[in-house]
Amino acid sequence: MSEKVMRALRRGFCCFLLGAVLLAAAAASGQEEEKIVRLRDGTVLRGTLVPSAEGVFRVKTRTLGEVTIDPAEILSIESPAGTAAGGPRPEQLEKLKSEMVNNPKVMAAVQELAQDSKIAEILQDEDLQAAIMSLDFDYLRQSDKFKAFTEHPGVQAIVQKVKTTGVNDERKD
């Protein structure tokens, strides 16, 4: 394979890797999955679901705090309009991407990570590639391979660099 083709492939992989790291950073930067919970009595709650092993749902809202709900009272649980499959809003991802691309330390770390054989092996999974490209946060949250990716020390280091640049969750109710 020619050097020109190899450079193009590396550049393409770096772009894809940047996207995967962006999703890992978004997940780690406190952007919890916001949902709209509609109850049978007409009440609508907006907040994040809190895990509970007690057979009840818990929703953490900005105005009411944490609310406990009997599952029989829930009519539906939905992602708010404008989110990508329950993930961060597109404008949040764009802001995070811009901050990552404009941070030379982050970009150097992404390029270094592109040389890691474990990362290349993880990202060869076609289902994982499709989920990253389509921003399928539901799939990514359940994927053992994406979990292994986000737990890789190199990815963790990049996420930490991103966190220190002041990337915050700016969602509003």
Z-matrix of the N, CA and C atoms (Angstrom, degrees):
N
C 1 1.449
C 2 1.526 1 108.68
N 3 1.317 2 116.86 1 139.10
C 4 1.461 3 120.43 2 -177.24
C 5 1.534 4 110.56 3 -71.56
N 6 1.313 5 114.94 4 157.40
C 7 1.470 6 121.07 5 179.11
C 8 1.531 7 110.75 6 -61.45
N 9 1.321 8 116.62 7 -36.26
C 10 1.467 9 121.09 8 -179.87
C 11 1.532 10 110.68 9 -63.47
N 12 1.323 11 116.80 10 -43.37
C 13 1.467 12 121.23 11 178.34
C 14 1.527 13 110.09 12 -65.56
N 15 1.329 14 116.61 13 -42.37
C 16 1.469 15 120.69 14 178.88
C 17 1.523 16 111.23 15 -60.92
N 18 1.337 17 117.27 16 -42.63
C 19 1.469 18 120.51 17 177.91
C 20 1.518 19 111.00 18 -62.73
N 21 1.322 20 117.32 19 -41.26
C 22 1.464 21 121.23 20 179.28
C 23 1.522 22 110.57 21 -64.33
N 24 1.337 23 116.84 22 -40.99
C 25 1.467 24 119.86 23 178.09
C 26 1.520 25 111.35 24 -65.16
N 27 1.343 26 117.02 25 -42.62
C 28 1.469 27 120.12 26 178.15
C 29 1.520 28 110.87 27 -63.27
N 30 1.337 29 116.74 28 -41.30
C 31 1.461 30 120.94 29 179.43
C 32 1.533 31 110.12 30 -63.89
N 33 1.328 32 116.61 31 -42.04
C 34 1.466 33 120.74 32 177.74
C 35 1.516 34 111.52 33 -64.27
N 36 1.341 35 116.70 34 -41.57
C 37 1.454 36 119.97 35 178.30
C 38 1.522 37 110.28 36 -65.65
N 39 1.334 38 117.75 37 -40.25
C 40 1.474 39 120.57 38 178.29
C 41 1.529 40 110.76 39 -60.94
N 42 1.329 41 117.11 40 -41.05
C 43 1.471 42 120.24 41 178.16
C 44 1.521 43 110.76 42 -63.74
N 45 1.332 44 116.37 43 -44.37
C 46 1.459 45 120.57 44 178.19
C 47 1.527 46 110.03 45 -63.71
N 48 1.327 47 116.51 46 -43.92
C 49 1.455 48 121.67 47 179.15
C 50 1.527 49 110.65 48 -61.18
N 51 1.318 50 117.01 49 -41.34
C 52 1.465 51 120.72 50 176.87
C 53 1.525 52 110.03 51 -58.54
N 54 1.330 53 117.19 52 -42.13
C 55 1.458 54 120.45 53 177.64
C 56 1.519 55 112.26 54 -62.03
N 57 1.323 56 116.51 55 -42.11
C 58 1.466 57 120.43 56 179.05
C 59 1.527 58 110.94 57 -65.91
N 60 1.334 59 116.75 58 -41.61
C 61 1.462 60 120.25 59 178.05
C 62 1.527 61 109.88 60 -66.18
N 63 1.319 62 116.97 61 -37.39
C 64 1.464 63 121.34 62 176.87
C 65 1.529 64 109.94 63 -57.35
N 66 1.317 65 116.91 64 -45.43
C 67 1.462 66 120.24 65 179.29
C 68 1.527 67 111.37 66 -65.77
N 69 1.325 68 116.72 67 -39.54
C 70 1.465 69 120.25 68 177.15
C 71 1.525 70 110.67 69 -63.98
N 72 1.326 71 116.60 70 -41.50
C 73 1.465 72 120.63 71 179.26
C 74 1.529 73 111.03 72 -66.92
N 75 1.326 74 116.57 73 -39.32
C 76 1.467 75 119.77 74 178.18
C 77 1.520 76 110.26 75 -62.74
N 78 1.321 77 116.06 76 -41.21
C 79 1.459 78 120.08 77 179.63
C 80 1.525 79 110.95 78 -66.49
N 81 1.328 80 117.30 79 -35.54
C 82 1.456 81 121.27 80 -176.04
C 83 1.522 82 113.60 81 -86.48
N 84 1.317 83 117.68 82 -11.91
C 85 1.465 84 118.90 83 -174.34
C 86 1.515 85 112.84 84 -90.93
N 87 1.321 86 115.74 85 23.14
C 88 1.458 87 118.83 86 174.69
C 89 1.508 88 114.02 87 86.06
N 90 1.298 89 117.85 88 8.97
C 91 1.460 90 119.99 89 -179.90
C 92 1.518 91 108.43 90 -84.29
N 93 1.333 92 115.57 91 85.66
C 94 1.450 93 120.82 92 -179.26
C 95 1.512 94 109.65 93 -73.69
N 96 1.299 95 114.68 94 161.37
C 97 1.451 96 121.43 95 -178.14
C 98 1.533 97 109.46 96 -75.42
N 99 1.307 98 116.12 97 106.47
C 100 1.457 99 121.11 98 178.75
C 101 1.524 100 109.68 99 -83.71
N 102 1.313 101 116.09 100 136.59
C 103 1.464 102 121.37 101 -178.90
C 104 1.527 103 109.83 102 -132.48
N 105 1.319 104 113.70 103 160.49
C 106 1.460 105 121.27 104 171.87
C 107 1.523 106 106.11 105 -109.65
N 108 1.317 107 116.58 106 121.02
C 109 1.457 108 122.32 107 -178.56
C 110 1.528 109 107.64 108 -109.01
N 111 1.335 110 115.79 109 118.63
C 112 1.466 111 122.13 110 179.00
C 113 1.522 112 108.53 111 -103.31
N 114 1.335 113 115.46 112 127.11
C 115 1.457 114 120.40 113 -179.35
C 116 1.523 115 110.84 114 -100.62
N 117 1.315 116 115.79 115 159.65
C 118 1.464 117 121.79 116 -177.90
C 119 1.533 118 112.91 117 -61.25
N 120 1.330 119 117.49 118 -28.06
C 121 1.469 120 120.10 119 -179.84
C 122 1.530 121 113.23 120 -83.61
N 123 1.350 122 117.22 121 4.84
C 124 1.460 123 121.39 122 178.32
C 125 1.516 124 114.15 123 97.46
N 126 1.318 125 117.94 124 -9.42
C 127 1.461 126 121.74 125 178.46
C 128 1.528 127 109.79 126 -66.48
N 129 1.332 128 115.77 127 139.37
C 130 1.461 129 121.24 128 176.61
C 131 1.527 130 107.41 129 -123.73
N 132 1.323 131 116.15 130 123.43
C 133 1.458 132 121.91 131 178.21
C 134 1.525 133 108.75 132 -113.42
N 135 1.316 134 114.86 133 141.90
C 136 1.466 135 120.35 134 177.19
C 137 1.518 136 107.17 135 -123.14
N 138 1.331 137 115.41 136 122.64
C 139 1.455 138 118.75 137 -179.64
C 140 1.508 139 111.59 138 176.93
N 141 1.318 140 115.85 139 -165.22
C 142 1.460 141 121.08 140 -179.10
C 143 1.516 142 109.34 141 -104.77
N 144 1.325 143 114.88 142 141.76
C 145 1.452 144 119.94 143 177.90
C 146 1.521 145 108.44 144 -77.09
N 147 1.336 146 115.38 145 135.19
C 148 1.455 147 121.89 146 179.66
C 149 1.520 148 107.35 147 -109.13
N 150 1.342 149 118.40 148 127.61
C 151 1.463 150 119.62 149 -179.97
C 152 1.527 151 111.29 150 -57.83
N 153 1.325 152 115.37 151 140.61
C 154 1.446 153 120.75 152 178.95
C 155 1.519 154 109.27 153 -148.35
N 156 1.311 155 116.65 154 130.70
C 157 1.462 156 121.21 155 179.88
C 158 1.526 157 110.31 156 -97.87
N 159 1.299 158 117.57 157 11.56
C 160 1.463 159 121.84 158 -173.88
C 161 1.521 160 113.05 159 -94.64
N 162 1.328 161 118.55 160 7.86
C 163 1.461 162 120.48 161 -179.38
C 164 1.516 163 113.47 162 78.36
N 165 1.322 164 117.40 163 16.32
C 166 1.461 165 122.35 164 177.11
C 167 1.522 166 108.33 165 -128.50
N 168 1.322 167 115.79 166 161.65
C 169 1.460 168 120.79 167 173.30
C 170 1.516 169 108.01 168 -96.79
N 171 1.308 170 115.42 169 144.99
C 172 1.467 171 120.98 170 173.64
C 173 1.521 172 106.76 171 -123.55
N 174 1.320 173 115.20 172 133.35
C 175 1.453 174 121.27 173 178.22
C 176 1.519 175 107.23 174 -123.79
N 177 1.320 176 116.37 175 124.86
C 178 1.462 177 122.02 176 178.11
C 179 1.519 178 107.18 177 -93.98
N 180 1.334 179 116.55 178 111.59
C 181 1.461 180 121.79 179 -179.20
C 182 1.522 181 109.59 180 -106.82
N 183 1.314 182 115.24 181 160.72
C 184 1.477 183 119.66 182 178.76
C 185 1.521 184 112.20 183 -75.15
N 186 1.322 185 116.59 184 -31.49
C 187 1.463 186 118.69 185 -175.00
C 188 1.522 187 114.16 186 -97.96
N 189 1.328 188 118.23 187 -33.03
C 190 1.459 189 121.16 188 -176.17
C 191 1.523 190 113.82 189 -104.58
N 192 1.301 191 116.58 190 -3.57
C 193 1.462 192 119.15 191 -174.78
C 194 1.516 193 109.72 192 77.26
N 195 1.325 194 116.59 193 -146.62
C 196 1.460 195 120.68 194 -178.87
C 197 1.526 196 110.04 195 -90.93
N 198 1.329 197 115.48 196 125.95
C 199 1.459 198 122.39 197 -177.37
C 200 1.522 199 108.49 198 -114.03
N 201 1.333 200 116.97 199 131.97
C 202 1.459 201 122.49 200 177.15
C 203 1.527 202 108.49 201 -97.38
N 204 1.342 203 115.44 202 133.12
C 205 1.472 204 120.12 203 -174.61
C 206 1.527 205 109.43 204 -130.27
N 207 1.318 206 116.15 205 134.95
C 208 1.461 207 122.00 206 172.50
C 209 1.531 208 107.57 207 -70.55
N 210 1.338 209 118.90 208 128.26
C 211 1.469 210 121.05 209 -178.61
C 212 1.534 211 113.44 210 -54.95
N 213 1.321 212 117.83 211 -29.48
C 214 1.469 213 121.22 212 -179.93
C 215 1.525 214 111.77 213 -66.65
N 216 1.331 215 117.59 214 -19.78
C 217 1.469 216 122.01 215 -178.40
C 218 1.524 217 112.78 216 -87.69
N 219 1.343 218 117.28 217 -9.22
C 220 1.467 219 121.07 218 -175.92
C 221 1.518 220 109.91 219 -84.89
N 222 1.326 221 114.63 220 125.46
C 223 1.459 222 121.41 221 176.06
C 224 1.531 223 109.96 222 -87.54
N 225 1.348 224 116.43 223 -45.71
C 226 1.470 225 120.15 224 178.69
C 227 1.524 226 110.03 225 -158.98
N 228 1.340 227 113.97 226 157.58
C 229 1.464 228 122.50 227 172.64
C 230 1.516 229 105.52 228 -127.72
N 231 1.347 230 116.26 229 122.25
C 232 1.465 231 121.40 230 -173.47
C 233 1.519 232 110.81 231 -129.86
N 234 1.321 233 114.69 232 156.82
C 235 1.462 234 120.25 233 169.97
C 236 1.515 235 107.78 234 -83.92
N 237 1.337 236 118.58 235 139.96
C 238 1.465 237 120.06 236 178.20
C 239 1.522 238 111.51 237 -62.14
N 240 1.311 239 117.00 238 150.63
C 241 1.469 240 121.68 239 175.69
C 242 1.518 241 107.82 240 -59.68
N 243 1.326 242 115.88 241 140.85
C 244 1.464 243 119.78 242 177.28
C 245 1.507 244 113.60 243 92.57
N 246 1.341 245 118.30 244 0.59
C 247 1.457 246 118.16 245 174.84
C 248 1.503 247 108.61 246 -104.87
N 249 1.299 248 115.70 247 153.34
C 250 1.463 249 121.07 248 179.38
C 251 1.517 250 108.19 249 -91.72
N 252 1.329 251 117.00 250 100.44
C 253 1.461 252 123.34 251 176.92
C 254 1.520 253 112.15 252 49.43
N 255 1.328 254 117.06 253 44.66
C 256 1.453 255 120.41 254 176.68
C 257 1.512 256 114.11 255 81.40
N 258 1.295 257 118.31 256 7.96
C 259 1.455 258 121.22 257 -178.85
C 260 1.519 259 111.28 258 -100.04
N 261 1.316 260 116.24 259 -166.26
C 262 1.460 261 120.40 260 178.85
C 263 1.528 262 110.94 261 -61.46
N 264 1.303 263 116.07 262 153.71
C 265 1.459 264 120.89 263 178.06
C 266 1.524 265 109.76 264 -67.76
N 267 1.345 266 116.70 265 152.25
C 268 1.470 267 119.45 266 -178.63
C 269 1.523 268 113.32 267 -55.30
N 270 1.330 269 117.80 268 -38.25
C 271 1.465 270 119.06 269 -179.63
C 272 1.527 271 111.57 270 -68.07
N 273 1.343 272 117.19 271 -29.79
C 274 1.461 273 119.93 272 176.18
C 275 1.527 274 110.49 273 -69.08
N 276 1.329 275 116.04 274 -42.37
C 277 1.460 276 119.62 275 177.56
C 278 1.525 277 111.14 276 -63.79
N 279 1.322 278 116.15 277 -40.59
C 280 1.473 279 120.21 278 -179.80
C 281 1.527 280 110.66 279 -63.78
N 282 1.329 281 117.23 280 -41.28
C 283 1.466 282 121.25 281 178.89
C 284 1.530 283 110.17 282 -64.66
N 285 1.334 284 115.96 283 -44.91
C 286 1.456 285 120.61 284 179.32
C 287 1.527 286 110.63 285 -62.95
N 288 1.332 287 116.71 286 -42.54
C 289 1.467 288 121.21 287 178.59
C 290 1.528 289 110.29 288 -61.04
N 291 1.325 290 116.58 289 -45.12
C 292 1.460 291 120.84 290 -179.85
C 293 1.527 292 110.75 291 -60.76
N 294 1.335 293 116.17 292 -43.47
C 295 1.464 294 119.75 293 179.92
C 296 1.526 295 111.48 294 -65.75
N 297 1.336 296 116.48 295 -36.17
C 298 1.466 297 119.50 296 178.65
C 299 1.522 298 111.31 297 -69.07
N 300 1.332 299 116.38 298 -47.23
C 301 1.462 300 121.27 299 -177.58
C 302 1.528 301 111.11 300 -63.75
N 303 1.310 302 117.14 301 -33.86
C 304 1.466 303 121.06 302 -178.58
C 305 1.524 304 113.94 303 -87.84
N 306 1.326 305 116.34 304 5.74
C 307 1.457 306 120.45 305 177.94
C 308 1.531 307 108.14 306 -106.91
N 309 1.336 308 117.87 307 105.86
C 310 1.473 309 120.60 308 -176.48
C 311 1.526 310 113.41 309 -57.91
N 312 1.327 311 118.26 310 -34.65
C 313 1.468 312 120.69 311 179.17
C 314 1.529 313 110.81 312 -66.42
N 315 1.320 314 116.66 313 -40.78
C 316 1.464 315 120.44 314 178.93
C 317 1.519 316 109.95 315 -66.03
N 318 1.326 317 116.94 316 -45.42
C 319 1.464 318 119.95 317 -178.64
C 320 1.532 319 111.60 318 -65.13
N 321 1.315 320 117.47 319 -37.26
C 322 1.472 321 120.41 320 177.04
C 323 1.529 322 109.52 321 -64.61
N 324 1.318 323 116.84 322 -40.18
C 325 1.462 324 120.83 323 179.09
C 326 1.533 325 111.13 324 -66.69
N 327 1.328 326 117.74 325 -37.76
C 328 1.468 327 121.18 326 177.09
C 329 1.529 328 109.73 327 -64.67
N 330 1.321 329 117.22 328 -43.54
C 331 1.463 330 120.23 329 178.89
C 332 1.525 331 111.26 330 -63.88
N 333 1.318 332 116.93 331 -38.26
C 334 1.461 333 120.52 332 176.74
C 335 1.531 334 110.42 333 -66.40
N 336 1.314 335 116.39 334 -40.80
C 337 1.460 336 121.52 335 179.46
C 338 1.529 337 111.39 336 -63.49
N 339 1.313 338 116.73 337 -30.56
C 340 1.468 339 121.08 338 179.76
C 341 1.525 340 111.71 339 -63.23
N 342 1.316 341 117.49 340 -19.20
C 343 1.468 342 121.77 341 179.62
C 344 1.531 343 112.18 342 -87.36
N 345 1.328 344 117.75 343 -7.61
C 346 1.468 345 122.07 344 -175.83
C 347 1.527 346 110.86 345 -78.75
N 348 1.321 347 117.01 346 122.79
C 349 1.469 348 121.41 347 -176.96
C 350 1.532 349 112.04 348 -67.02
N 351 1.332 350 118.25 349 -32.79
C 352 1.475 351 120.38 350 178.57
C 353 1.526 352 110.59 351 -65.37
N 354 1.320 353 116.30 352 -40.57
C 355 1.467 354 120.67 353 178.48
C 356 1.526 355 109.40 354 -65.34
N 357 1.313 356 117.18 355 -45.13
C 358 1.466 357 120.68 356 179.43
C 359 1.526 358 110.58 357 -59.94
N 360 1.320 359 116.57 358 -40.43
C 361 1.472 360 120.85 359 179.45
C 362 1.529 361 110.96 360 -64.67
N 363 1.314 362 117.55 361 -45.35
C 364 1.472 363 121.24 362 179.55
C 365 1.522 364 110.23 363 -61.01
N 366 1.333 365 116.36 364 -45.47
C 367 1.461 366 120.46 365 -173.86
C 368 1.527 367 113.61 366 -78.78
N 369 1.325 368 117.98 367 0.91
C 370 1.462 369 120.72 368 174.93
C 371 1.526 370 112.27 369 -78.09
N 372 1.328 371 117.02 370 -15.61
C 373 1.459 372 121.12 371 -179.40
C 374 1.532 373 109.68 372 -64.50
N 375 1.332 374 116.91 373 119.25
C 376 1.462 375 121.48 374 -175.03
C 377 1.529 376 112.69 375 -65.32
N 378 1.334 377 117.56 376 -36.62
C 379 1.469 378 120.00 377 178.19
C 380 1.532 379 110.58 378 -65.79
N 381 1.327 380 115.56 379 -40.58
C 382 1.465 381 119.98 380 177.81
C 383 1.524 382 110.34 381 -65.34
N 384 1.324 383 117.23 382 -42.49
C 385 1.465 384 120.92 383 177.40
C 386 1.530 385 110.44 384 -57.86
N 387 1.325 386 116.17 385 -46.25
C 388 1.469 387 120.19 386 -178.96
C 389 1.516 388 110.82 387 -63.19
N 390 1.330 389 117.36 388 -40.65
C 391 1.471 390 120.88 389 -179.81
C 392 1.525 391 110.98 390 -65.54
N 393 1.322 392 116.86 391 -39.62
C 394 1.466 393 120.25 392 178.37
C 395 1.521 394 110.34 393 -65.56
N 396 1.330 395 116.53 394 -46.07
C 397 1.464 396 120.61 395 -178.25
C 398 1.530 397 112.35 396 -65.32
N 399 1.330 398 117.07 397 -33.29
C 400 1.468 399 120.05 398 -178.00
C 401 1.522 400 112.73 399 -96.02
N 402 1.337 401 117.26 400 4.15
C 403 1.461 402 122.80 401 -178.31
C 404 1.528 403 111.21 402 55.17
N 405 1.327 404 116.12 403 44.40
C 406 1.463 405 122.00 404 179.91
C 407 1.527 406 108.75 405 -83.38
N 408 1.334 407 115.92 406 83.88
C 409 1.453 408 121.29 407 -175.44
C 410 1.522 409 112.10 408 -65.78
N 411 1.321 410 117.69 409 -31.57
C 412 1.461 411 119.72 410 178.14
C 413 1.531 412 109.89 411 -62.35
N 414 1.330 413 117.19 412 -46.33
C 415 1.465 414 120.75 413 178.17
C 416 1.536 415 110.22 414 -63.76
N 417 1.329 416 117.00 415 -45.73
C 418 1.460 417 120.69 416 -176.86
C 419 1.523 418 111.82 417 -61.94
N 420 1.327 419 117.22 418 -38.18
C 421 1.466 420 120.23 419 179.31
C 422 1.528 421 111.73 420 -63.27
N 423 1.316 422 116.99 421 -28.51
C 424 1.460 423 121.42 422 -176.54
C 425 1.526 424 113.17 423 -98.88
N 426 1.316 425 118.14 424 -6.48
C 427 1.455 426 122.17 425 -174.51
C 428 1.528 427 111.72 426 -82.04
N 429 1.331 428 115.69 427 122.24
C 430 1.463 429 120.21 428 175.73
C 431 1.526 430 111.03 429 -64.88
N 432 1.332 431 116.60 430 -34.28
C 433 1.467 432 119.48 431 179.92
C 434 1.530 433 110.87 432 -68.73
N 435 1.348 434 117.48 433 -40.05
C 436 1.465 435 118.70 434 178.31
C 437 1.528 436 109.58 435 -68.33
N 438 1.321 437 116.67 436 -35.45
C 439 1.470 438 120.03 437 176.04
C 440 1.526 439 109.59 438 -61.88
N 441 1.351 440 117.05 439 -44.92
C 442 1.464 441 120.35 440 177.36
C 443 1.526 442 110.48 441 -61.23
N 444 1.327 443 116.66 442 -38.84
C 445 1.467 444 121.43 443 177.14
C 446 1.528 445 110.54 444 -61.02
N 447 1.339 446 116.89 445 -50.08
C 448 1.468 447 120.12 446 -176.74
C 449 1.526 448 112.22 447 -68.45
N 450 1.344 449 117.18 448 -23.21
C 451 1.463 450 120.34 449 179.63
C 452 1.530 451 112.76 450 -90.04
N 453 1.327 452 117.36 451 -4.83
C 454 1.472 453 120.95 452 178.40
C 455 1.530 454 108.44 453 -63.00
N 456 1.334 455 117.77 454 134.96
C 457 1.473 456 120.11 455 -177.94
C 458 1.529 457 113.84 456 -55.09
N 459 1.322 458 117.57 457 -36.62
C 460 1.469 459 120.25 458 179.10
C 461 1.517 460 112.20 459 -66.34
N 462 1.331 461 116.08 460 -40.82
C 463 1.472 462 120.33 461 177.85
C 464 1.525 463 109.06 462 -68.17
N 465 1.336 464 116.62 463 -41.97
C 466 1.467 465 120.43 464 178.10
C 467 1.532 466 111.10 465 -59.08
N 468 1.329 467 116.67 466 -40.19
C 469 1.463 468 120.41 467 179.41
C 470 1.528 469 110.83 468 -64.13
N 471 1.334 470 116.64 469 -40.90
C 472 1.467 471 120.14 470 178.59
C 473 1.520 472 110.20 471 -66.31
N 474 1.316 473 116.96 472 -44.67
C 475 1.468 474 120.69 473 179.20
C 476 1.524 475 109.65 474 -59.28
N 477 1.326 476 116.82 475 -40.47
C 478 1.468 477 120.11 476 178.30
C 479 1.530 478 110.84 477 -64.19
N 480 1.334 479 117.30 478 -40.74
C 481 1.472 480 120.49 479 177.01
C 482 1.529 481 110.17 480 -61.81
N 483 1.336 482 116.15 481 -41.52
C 484 1.462 483 120.43 482 179.70
C 485 1.521 484 110.30 483 -64.50
N 486 1.324 485 116.46 484 -42.99
C 487 1.470 486 120.50 485 179.90
C 488 1.528 487 111.25 486 -59.78
N 489 1.332 488 117.11 487 -36.94
C 490 1.463 489 119.98 488 -177.44
C 491 1.523 490 112.88 489 -77.95
N 492 1.354 491 117.69 490 -6.61
C 493 1.466 492 119.36 491 177.27
C 494 1.521 493 111.62 492 -87.31
N 495 1.322 494 116.41 493 0.54
C 496 1.459 495 119.21 494 176.75
C 497 1.511 496 114.48 495 90.50
N 498 1.335 497 118.39 496 22.56
C 499 1.446 498 120.80 497 176.94
C 500 1.516 499 107.10 498 -75.16
N 501 1.323 500 115.93 499 119.90
C 502 1.464 501 120.89 500 -177.03
C 503 1.499 502 110.77 501 -124.58
N 504 1.310 503 115.79 502 162.37
C 505 1.458 504 123.07 503 173.31
C 506 1.528 505 107.06 504 -80.04
N 507 1.328 506 116.98 505 117.12
C 508 1.464 507 120.15 506 -176.61
C 509 1.518 508 112.73 507 -113.69
N 510 1.330 509 116.65 508 24.30
C 511 1.458 510 118.37 509 179.98
C 512 1.512 511 110.08 510 -66.50
N 513 1.300 512 113.98 511 150.28
C 514 1.463 513 120.79 512 178.46
C 515 1.514 514 107.64 513 -128.58
N 516 1.318 515 115.30 514 146.73
C 517 1.475 516 119.25 515 174.48
C 518 1.487 517 110.54 516 -71.07
